[in-house]
Amino acid sequence: MVRPRESGQVAGAESGRRVLATLGAFTAANSVWTATELADHLGYKQSTAYRYIGILRETGFLETCPGGGYRLTDKVLALAEAHDEARNTLVEVARPIITRLRDTVDETVLVARRRGDFAFCVDRVESTRPVSLQFDRGQPMALHSGSIPRLLLATMPGPERGEYLDRTRPLLAATHGRLISDEALRVVREAGFSQSSEEIDQGIWGTAALIRRAGRPIAAVGTAAPVSRLTEQRRAELTRLIIGAAEEISGRLVDGY
């Protein structure tokens, strides 16, 4: 016979599992759920689904969508960052490749990933000729400017990209006097690389290429240098080498991790 204290422990463990199952139901393919949908999906009573949704809202992991239903909050990004910190295979694979590239071209080389509405630099190796860049490790950068952020924007899932552009286009028109067109992003997406000139830092040109894992875009690698020391031939060479580095990183991610 199970003693009362043990019974309570079992019930508590089951509730914990159900809370985690509720959280785990939110995926890229199913990013918004109503309580009724969650109950049907997980086999709960609707009142039970509401209880677990309430716990996740109280702890900051879920929020109400403007159009109805519930979605994850930015708090889950901390879990993703903790995962990356503990298992940071991208940085482990990329570091020797970007270090070798930096030694070859003597320019600063960076790797960045997207989290929500921002690009974050996850690794950076410096040139012996230091260049002033805003894109430091861990610093969020808006997705509308610069070769790396624009590449990450272009490869966002379509609905998420559309929502981001709907939110930011009025601000871009007011502050930059220009819009990012869907056609321009399509071209970047299909090419798999991007270039920019003085979009983030004055006097700085940059180029970036897409890193993929099993064919899925996960990050970008890029380099930046002062416009004053770059010829057209040098820009073409840097772009070619960055594309090669991205392909090597992608291949090693698939083969070894």
Backbone torsions as a table, in degrees:
resi	resn	phi	psi	omega
1	MET	NA	132.6	180.0
2	VAL	-78.7	127.5	178.6
3	ARG	-71.7	156.1	-175.1
4	PRO	-53.5	-42.8	-177.7
5	ARG	-63.3	-41.4	178.8
6	GLU	-66.3	-38.4	178.2
7	SER	-61.4	-41.3	178.0
8	GLY	-64.0	-38.1	178.4
9	GLN	-64.1	-41.2	178.9
10	VAL	-63.0	-44.6	179.7
11	ALA	-62.9	-39.9	178.9
12	GLY	-65.1	-40.5	178.3
13	ALA	-63.9	-40.1	179.5
14	GLU	-65.1	-40.6	177.6
15	SER	-63.1	-41.5	177.9
16	GLY	-61.3	-42.3	178.6
17	ARG	-62.6	-38.9	-179.0
18	ARG	-69.2	-37.0	175.8
19	VAL	-61.7	-44.5	179.5
20	LEU	-66.2	-37.7	177.2
21	ALA	-63.5	-37.9	177.9
22	THR	-64.2	-45.5	177.8
23	LEU	-62.5	-41.2	-177.8
24	GLY	-69.8	-14.1	178.3
25	ALA	-70.8	-17.9	-179.0
26	PHE	-85.7	113.5	-179.1
27	THR	-132.0	176.5	177.2
28	ALA	-61.1	-35.0	-179.1
29	ALA	-79.1	-25.9	-179.4
30	ASN	-132.9	76.3	-172.3
31	SER	-89.6	-13.9	179.9
32	VAL	-132.1	131.2	178.7
33	TRP	-132.1	145.8	164.6
34	THR	-91.3	165.9	178.9
35	ALA	-62.6	-39.1	179.2
36	THR	-63.2	-43.5	179.3
37	GLU	-63.8	-42.6	179.0
38	LEU	-63.8	-42.2	179.4
39	ALA	-59.8	-45.6	178.8
40	ASP	-64.7	-42.7	-176.8
41	HIS	-65.7	-40.0	-174.4
42	LEU	-97.9	-5.8	179.7
43	GLY	76.7	29.4	178.8
44	TYR	-99.2	163.8	162.7
45	LYS	-71.4	153.8	-179.1
46	GLN	-62.1	-37.3	178.5
47	SER	-63.4	-34.6	177.7
48	THR	-68.3	-42.7	177.7
49	ALA	-60.1	-42.7	178.2
50	TYR	-61.9	-36.7	-178.9
51	ARG	-64.6	-44.3	-178.5
52	TYR	-73.7	-34.3	173.2
53	ILE	-61.0	-41.7	179.0
54	GLY	-60.6	-41.8	178.4
55	ILE	-62.4	-44.1	-178.5
56	LEU	-69.6	-30.6	174.5
57	ARG	-71.2	-42.0	179.2
58	GLU	-62.4	-35.6	-179.5
59	THR	-87.8	0.6	171.7
60	GLY	88.1	11.6	-177.8
61	PHE	-93.4	-20.3	178.6
62	LEU	-125.5	153.4	174.2
63	GLU	-143.5	161.7	178.6
64	THR	-78.6	135.2	176.9
65	CYS	-79.4	146.5	176.4
66	PRO	-57.4	-34.3	-178.7
67	GLY	-91.0	6.8	-178.0
68	GLY	105.4	154.5	-178.7
69	GLY	86.3	-170.5	-176.4
70	TYR	-130.3	150.2	178.5
71	ARG	-142.1	164.1	177.7
72	LEU	-70.2	152.0	174.6
73	THR	-98.9	175.5	178.4
74	ASP	-66.6	-11.0	-179.6
75	LYS	-62.1	-29.2	179.9
76	VAL	-67.2	-19.2	178.5
77	LEU	-62.9	-30.8	177.7
78	ALA	-63.6	-35.5	176.8
79	LEU	-66.5	-42.4	178.8
80	ALA	-63.6	-39.4	179.5
81	GLU	-68.0	-37.1	176.7
82	ALA	-64.7	-39.4	176.4
83	HIS	-61.2	-46.0	-179.0
84	ASP	-65.0	-37.1	-178.8
85	GLU	-66.3	-38.9	-178.0
86	ALA	-78.4	-33.5	-174.3
87	ARG	-124.3	35.0	-164.2
88	ASN	-64.8	67.4	-177.0
89	THR	-63.4	-32.2	179.7
90	LEU	-60.7	-50.5	-179.6
91	VAL	-66.3	-40.2	179.5
92	GLU	-60.2	-42.1	179.5
93	VAL	-74.1	-43.1	-172.3
94	ALA	-75.1	-31.7	-171.2
95	ARG	-54.7	-51.3	-179.9
96	PRO	-64.6	-29.7	-179.1
97	ILE	-72.7	-44.8	-179.4
98	ILE	-73.7	-27.9	175.7
99	THR	-67.3	-43.1	177.7
100	ARG	-63.0	-40.6	178.7
101	LEU	-65.8	-43.2	177.8
102	ARG	-58.1	-42.3	179.8
103	ASP	-65.7	-31.4	-179.2
104	THR	-74.0	-45.1	-173.0
105	VAL	-102.3	-13.3	-176.5
106	ASP	53.6	45.2	172.2
107	GLU	-129.8	153.9	177.9
108	THR	-65.9	135.2	-178.7
109	VAL	-124.1	138.5	-174.9
110	LEU	-130.5	154.0	169.6
111	VAL	-124.1	135.2	-178.1
112	ALA	-138.6	152.7	175.4
113	ARG	-126.7	162.2	176.3
114	ARG	-100.0	136.4	169.5
115	ARG	-129.5	110.2	-178.9
116	GLY	63.2	-125.4	-175.6
117	ASP	-91.4	10.9	-174.3
118	PHE	-134.8	155.3	170.2
119	ALA	-99.4	139.6	179.2
120	PHE	-124.7	129.7	173.6
121	CYS	-72.5	125.4	179.6
122	VAL	-105.2	-16.2	174.3
123	ASP	-159.7	152.5	-176.0
124	ARG	-157.1	130.0	174.7
125	VAL	-117.5	135.3	-169.0
126	GLU	-93.7	145.5	171.8
127	SER	-71.1	158.8	171.8
128	THR	-74.1	-10.5	174.6
129	ARG	-110.5	83.0	-172.5
130	PRO	-52.5	141.1	178.3
131	VAL	-126.0	140.7	-177.5
132	SER	-81.5	110.4	179.2
133	LEU	-126.0	143.0	176.4
134	GLN	-77.6	-18.0	-170.0
135	PHE	-82.9	73.1	178.2
136	ASP	-85.2	163.3	177.7
137	ARG	-55.9	130.7	175.3
138	GLY	80.4	-6.9	-178.4
139	GLN	-83.0	127.5	177.7
140	PRO	-73.5	137.7	176.9
141	MET	-126.5	136.9	177.5
142	ALA	-61.2	151.3	-173.5
143	LEU	-84.5	-4.3	-171.7
144	HIS	-91.5	-7.8	-177.4
145	SER	-133.4	143.2	176.9
146	GLY	96.3	151.2	-174.5
147	SER	-66.0	-43.7	-179.5
148	ILE	-68.5	-53.5	179.7
149	PRO	-57.4	-41.6	-178.3
150	ARG	-64.9	-36.4	177.5
151	LEU	-64.9	-40.6	178.1
152	LEU	-68.7	-35.1	175.4
153	LEU	-65.0	-45.1	-176.7
154	ALA	-61.8	-27.9	-176.3
155	THR	-103.2	11.2	171.3
156	MET	-63.7	152.3	172.4
157	PRO	-55.2	140.5	-172.5
158	GLY	-48.8	-53.8	-178.7
159	PRO	-61.8	-39.4	179.8
160	GLU	-66.9	-40.4	177.9
161	ARG	-64.1	-42.9	178.9
162	GLY	-61.7	-41.3	178.9
163	GLU	-64.8	-42.1	179.1
164	TYR	-61.8	-46.5	-178.5
165	LEU	-65.1	-37.9	177.5
166	ASP	-61.0	-37.4	-179.7
167	ARG	-73.8	-36.1	-169.1
168	THR	-100.8	-18.3	-176.3
169	ARG	-59.4	-43.7	177.7
170	PRO	-58.9	-40.2	178.9
171	LEU	-66.2	-41.4	179.1
172	LEU	-62.8	-42.1	179.8
173	ALA	-61.8	-37.2	-177.6
174	ALA	-76.7	-37.7	-173.6
175	THR	-95.0	-31.6	-177.0
176	HIS	-112.2	-13.1	-179.3
177	GLY	70.1	17.1	179.9
178	ARG	-148.9	160.3	178.6
179	LEU	-117.2	156.3	172.2
180	ILE	-92.6	119.8	-177.3
181	SER	-85.8	151.3	175.7
182	ASP	-61.6	-35.3	-179.6
183	GLU	-65.4	-42.9	179.0
184	ALA	-62.2	-39.9	178.6
185	LEU	-69.6	-34.7	178.0
186	ARG	-63.2	-42.6	179.3
187	VAL	-61.4	-45.0	178.5
188	VAL	-62.4	-44.4	-178.5
189	ARG	-61.0	-44.9	-178.2
190	GLU	-71.7	-33.4	179.2
191	ALA	-72.7	-35.2	-178.3
192	GLY	81.5	7.1	175.5
193	PHE	-148.5	166.1	-176.4
194	SER	-149.7	155.0	174.3
195	GLN	-130.0	155.5	177.0
196	SER	-147.9	157.2	178.5
197	SER	-139.5	113.9	175.4
198	GLU	56.8	36.0	179.8
199	GLU	-88.2	-31.6	179.1
200	ILE	-110.2	-53.8	-179.1
201	ASP	-113.6	131.8	-179.1
202	GLN	-61.7	133.4	177.0
203	GLY	80.3	8.4	-176.2
204	ILE	-114.8	130.2	173.4
205	TRP	-106.1	146.1	180.0
206	GLY	-141.5	156.9	174.8
207	THR	-141.4	147.9	-175.7
208	ALA	-147.4	153.8	177.1
209	ALA	-135.9	155.9	-171.9
210	LEU	-83.2	136.1	172.3
211	ILE	-101.5	132.4	-179.2
212	ARG	-122.6	150.0	168.6
213	ARG	-120.1	119.9	-177.5
214	ALA	52.4	38.1	177.8
215	GLY	85.0	-6.8	-176.9
216	ARG	-98.6	128.3	179.2
217	PRO	-61.9	128.9	179.3
218	ILE	-127.9	-19.8	-174.2
219	ALA	-167.6	-177.3	176.0
220	ALA	-143.4	148.4	173.7
221	VAL	-117.3	140.9	-177.5
222	GLY	-153.1	169.6	174.8
223	THR	-135.1	159.6	-179.7
224	ALA	-142.8	146.2	-178.4
225	ALA	-154.4	157.4	177.3
226	PRO	-63.1	135.9	177.8
227	VAL	-55.9	-33.3	-173.3
228	SER	-64.4	-22.3	-178.7
229	ARG	-109.6	17.7	-177.1
230	LEU	-116.2	125.9	168.8
231	THR	-94.1	169.7	176.9
232	GLU	-60.7	-37.9	178.7
233	GLN	-64.2	-40.6	179.8
234	ARG	-66.7	-39.2	178.2
235	ARG	-63.6	-43.1	178.7
236	ALA	-63.0	-40.3	179.2
237	GLU	-64.5	-45.2	179.8
238	LEU	-62.6	-41.3	178.8
239	THR	-62.8	-43.3	178.9
240	ARG	-61.3	-42.6	-178.8
241	LEU	-69.8	-36.4	177.5
242	ILE	-66.4	-41.5	176.9
243	ILE	-61.8	-41.7	177.7
244	GLY	-62.9	-40.7	178.4
245	ALA	-64.4	-41.4	178.5
246	ALA	-62.1	-41.9	179.8
247	GLU	-66.4	-38.7	179.2
248	GLU	-67.0	-43.9	177.8
249	ILE	-61.4	-45.7	-179.5
250	SER	-59.8	-43.5	-179.6
251	GLY	-63.2	-39.2	-179.6
252	ARG	-73.5	-31.8	175.5
253	LEU	-63.6	-41.2	179.9
254	VAL	-70.1	-43.4	-172.8
255	ASP	-75.3	-39.3	-169.9
256	GLY	-112.7	-11.3	-172.5
257	TYR	-136.9	NA	NA
